[in-house]
């Protein structure tokens, strides 16, 4: 039973990290996005992705 709760907690934390990370991309300027190999359009597409999709 504990394993189920641990897996559920892990999944929930993964989803939160994805959501926060994708929202954070929207705050980066063009120079920082370029440093990580993205464009502003790439950041918008990533931010629009549902949190449950990898």
DSSP file (Angstrom, degrees, kcal/mol; ACC not computed):
  #  RESIDUE AA STRUCTURE BP1 BP2  ACC     N-H-->O    O-->H-N    N-H-->O    O-->H-N    TCO  KAPPA ALPHA  PHI   PSI    X-CA   Y-CA   Z-CA
    1    1 A X     >        0   0    0      0, 0.0     4,-1.5     0, 0.0     3,-0.3   0.000 360.0 360.0 360.0 -40.7    0.0    0.0    0.0
    2    2 A X  H  >  +     0   0    0      1,-0.2     4,-2.6     2,-0.2     5,-0.2   0.872 360.0  59.6 -61.2 -37.1    2.8    2.4    0.8
    3    3 A X  H  > S+     0   0    0      1,-0.2     4,-2.6     2,-0.2    -1,-0.2   0.885 102.1  52.8 -60.3 -39.5    4.3    1.8   -2.6
    4    4 A X  H  > S+     0   0    0     -3,-0.3     4,-2.4     1,-0.2    -1,-0.2   0.928 111.0  46.5 -62.3 -44.5    1.2    3.1   -4.3
    5    5 A X  H  X S+     0   0    0     -4,-1.5     4,-2.5     2,-0.2    -2,-0.2   0.881 111.8  51.0 -66.0 -38.6    1.3    6.3   -2.2
    6    6 A X  H  X S+     0   0    0     -4,-2.6     4,-2.5     2,-0.2    -2,-0.2   0.920 112.0  46.7 -65.2 -42.7    5.0    6.8   -2.9
    7    7 A X  H  X S+     0   0    0     -4,-2.6     4,-2.5     2,-0.2    -2,-0.2   0.910 112.9  49.3 -65.0 -41.8    4.4    6.4   -6.6
    8    8 A X  H  X S+     0   0    0     -4,-2.4     4,-2.5    -5,-0.2    -2,-0.2   0.911 112.4  48.1 -63.9 -42.2    1.5    8.7   -6.6
    9    9 A X  H  X S+     0   0    0     -4,-2.5     4,-2.5     2,-0.2    -2,-0.2   0.915 111.3  50.4 -64.1 -43.4    3.5   11.3   -4.6
   10   10 A X  H  X S+     0   0    0     -4,-2.5     4,-2.3     2,-0.2    -2,-0.2   0.919 111.5  48.3 -59.9 -44.7    6.4   11.0   -7.0
   11   11 A X  H  X S+     0   0    0     -4,-2.5     4,-2.4     2,-0.2    -2,-0.2   0.915 110.8  50.5 -63.9 -43.7    4.1   11.5  -10.0
   12   12 A X  H  X S+     0   0    0     -4,-2.5     4,-2.1     1,-0.2    -2,-0.2   0.919 111.4  48.2 -60.7 -44.4    2.5   14.5   -8.5
   13   13 A X  H  X S+     0   0    0     -4,-2.5     4,-2.4     2,-0.2    -1,-0.2   0.877 109.7  53.2 -64.8 -37.7    5.9   16.1   -7.8
   14   14 A X  H  X S+     0   0    0     -4,-2.3     4,-2.4     2,-0.2    -2,-0.2   0.924 109.1  49.1 -61.5 -44.7    7.0   15.3  -11.3
   15   15 A X  H  X S+     0   0    0     -4,-2.4     4,-2.5     1,-0.2    -2,-0.2   0.893 110.7  50.2 -63.1 -40.3    3.9   17.1  -12.7
   16   16 A X  H  X S+     0   0    0     -4,-2.1     4,-2.7     2,-0.2     5,-0.2   0.919 110.5  49.7 -64.6 -43.4    4.5   20.1  -10.4
   17   17 A X  H  X S+     0   0    0     -4,-2.4     4,-2.7     1,-0.2     5,-0.2   0.913 111.9  48.7 -61.6 -42.7    8.1   20.4  -11.6
   18   18 A X  H  X S+     0   0    0     -4,-2.4     4,-2.5     2,-0.2     5,-0.2   0.944 112.3  47.8 -61.8 -47.6    7.1   20.2  -15.2
   19   19 A X  H  X S+     0   0    0     -4,-2.5     4,-2.0     1,-0.2    -2,-0.2   0.929 115.4  44.6 -60.8 -47.1    4.4   22.9  -14.8
   20   20 A X  H  X S+     0   0    0     -4,-2.7     4,-2.3     1,-0.2    -1,-0.2   0.921 113.6  50.1 -64.0 -44.2    6.8   25.2  -13.0
   21   21 A X  H  X S+     0   0    0     -4,-2.7     4,-1.4    -5,-0.2    -2,-0.2   0.895 111.0  48.4 -62.5 -40.8    9.6   24.6  -15.4
   22   22 A X  H  X S+     0   0    0     -4,-2.5     4,-0.6    -5,-0.2    -1,-0.2   0.876 112.6  48.1 -69.1 -36.7    7.5   25.3  -18.4
   23   23 A X  H >< S+     0   0    0     -4,-2.0     3,-0.8    -5,-0.2     4,-0.4   0.863 106.5  58.3 -68.9 -35.1    6.1   28.5  -16.9
   24   24 A X  H >X S+     0   0    0     -4,-2.3     3,-1.7     1,-0.2     4,-0.5   0.849  94.9  65.0 -63.3 -34.3    9.6   29.6  -16.0
   25   25 A X  H >< S+     0   0    0     -4,-1.4     3,-1.1     1,-0.3    -1,-0.2   0.847  94.0  61.0 -56.8 -33.6   10.6   29.4  -19.7
   26   26 A X  T << S+     0   0    0     -3,-0.8    -1,-0.3    -4,-0.6    -2,-0.2   0.685  99.9  55.3 -68.8 -17.1    8.1   32.2  -20.4
   27   27 A X  T <4 S+     0   0    0     -3,-1.7    -1,-0.2    -4,-0.4     2,-0.2   0.574  86.7  99.6 -91.3  -9.8   10.1   34.5  -18.1
   28   28 A X    <<  -     0   0    0     -3,-1.1     2,-0.1    -4,-0.5    15,-0.0  -0.529  69.7-129.8 -81.1 142.1   13.4   34.0  -19.9
   29   29 A X     >  -     0   0    0     -2,-0.2     4,-2.5     1,-0.1     5,-0.2  -0.326  33.5 -94.9 -82.0 172.9   14.6   36.6  -22.4
   30   30 A X  H  > S+     0   0    0      1,-0.2     4,-2.5     2,-0.2     5,-0.2   0.848 123.0  54.7 -58.7 -37.4   15.8   35.8  -25.9
   31   31 A X  H  > S+     0   0    0      2,-0.2     4,-1.9     1,-0.2    -1,-0.2   0.935 111.0  44.2 -63.5 -46.0   19.5   35.6  -24.9
   32   32 A X  H  > S+     0   0    0      2,-0.2     4,-1.2     1,-0.2    -2,-0.2   0.892 113.1  51.3 -67.6 -38.7   18.8   33.1  -22.1
   33   33 A X  H ><>S+     0   0    0     -4,-2.5     5,-3.0     1,-0.2     3,-0.5   0.919 108.7  51.7 -62.4 -41.9   16.6   31.1  -24.3
   34   34 A X  H ><5S+     0   0    0     -4,-2.5     3,-1.5     1,-0.2    -1,-0.2   0.885 103.1  60.0 -60.7 -38.8   19.3   31.0  -27.0
   35   35 A X  H 3<5S+     0   0    0     -4,-1.9    -1,-0.2     1,-0.3    -2,-0.2   0.827 110.2  41.1 -59.4 -31.9   21.8   29.8  -24.4
   36   36 A X  T <<5S-     0   0    0     -4,-1.2    -1,-0.3    -3,-0.5    -2,-0.2   0.307 123.0-104.6-101.1   9.6   19.6   26.7  -23.8
   37   37 A X  T < 5S+     0   0    0     -3,-1.5     2,-0.3     1,-0.3    -3,-0.2   0.762  80.0 118.1  81.1  26.2   18.9   26.2  -27.5
   38   38 A X      < -     0   0    0     -5,-3.0    -1,-0.3    -6,-0.1     2,-0.2  -0.841  50.3-143.6-122.2 160.6   15.3   27.5  -27.6
   39   39 A X     >  -     0   0    0     -2,-0.3     4,-2.2     1,-0.1     5,-0.2  -0.676  37.4-102.9-108.8 171.3   13.4   30.3  -29.3
   40   40 A X  H  > S+     0   0    0     -2,-0.2     4,-2.2     1,-0.2     5,-0.1   0.878 125.4  53.0 -62.1 -36.5   10.6   32.3  -27.8
   41   41 A X  H  > S+     0   0    0      2,-0.2     4,-2.5     1,-0.2    -1,-0.2   0.907 106.6  51.8 -64.5 -41.4    8.2   30.2  -29.9
   42   42 A X  H  > S+     0   0    0      1,-0.2     4,-2.5     2,-0.2    -2,-0.2   0.913 109.4  50.6 -59.4 -42.6    9.7   27.0  -28.5
   43   43 A X  H  X S+     0   0    0     -4,-2.2     4,-2.5     2,-0.2    -2,-0.2   0.901 110.3  49.2 -64.1 -41.5    9.1   28.3  -25.0
   44   44 A X  H  X S+     0   0    0     -4,-2.2     4,-1.7     2,-0.2    -1,-0.2   0.914 111.4  49.1 -64.9 -42.1    5.5   29.2  -25.7
   45   45 A X  H  X S+     0   0    0     -4,-2.5     4,-0.6     1,-0.2    -2,-0.2   0.931 113.2  47.2 -62.3 -45.1    4.9   25.7  -27.2
   46   46 A X  H >< S+     0   0    0     -4,-2.5     3,-1.0     1,-0.2    -2,-0.2   0.908 110.8  51.8 -63.1 -41.9    6.5   24.1  -24.2
   47   47 A X  H 3< S+     0   0    0     -4,-2.5    -1,-0.2     1,-0.3    -2,-0.2   0.802 106.8  54.3 -66.9 -28.1    4.5   26.2  -21.8
   48   48 A X  H 3< S+     0   0    0     -4,-1.7    -1,-0.3    -5,-0.2    -2,-0.2   0.602  85.6 105.8 -80.6 -11.0    1.2   25.3  -23.5
   49   49 A X  S << S-     0   0    0     -3,-1.0   -27,-0.1    -4,-0.6    -3,-0.0  -0.435  82.9-105.2 -68.4 140.4    1.9   21.6  -23.1
   50   50 A X    >   -     0   0    0      1,-0.1     3,-1.6    -2,-0.1    -1,-0.1  -0.362  26.6-121.2 -62.7 146.8   -0.2   19.8  -20.5
   51   51 A X  T 3  S+     0   0    0      1,-0.3   -33,-0.1    -3,-0.1    -1,-0.1   0.745 109.2  60.3 -64.3 -23.0    1.8   19.1  -17.3
   52   52 A X  T 3  S+     0   0    0    -34,-0.1     2,-0.5     2,-0.0    -1,-0.3   0.583  88.0  86.8 -83.9  -7.9    1.1   15.3  -17.6
   53   53 A X    <         0   0    0     -3,-1.6    -4,-0.0     1,-0.1     0, 0.0  -0.800 360.0 360.0 -95.3 133.2    2.8   15.1  -21.0
   54   54 A X              0   0    0     -2,-0.5    -1,-0.1   -36,-0.0    -3,-0.1   0.440 360.0 360.0 -72.4 360.0    6.6   14.5  -20.9
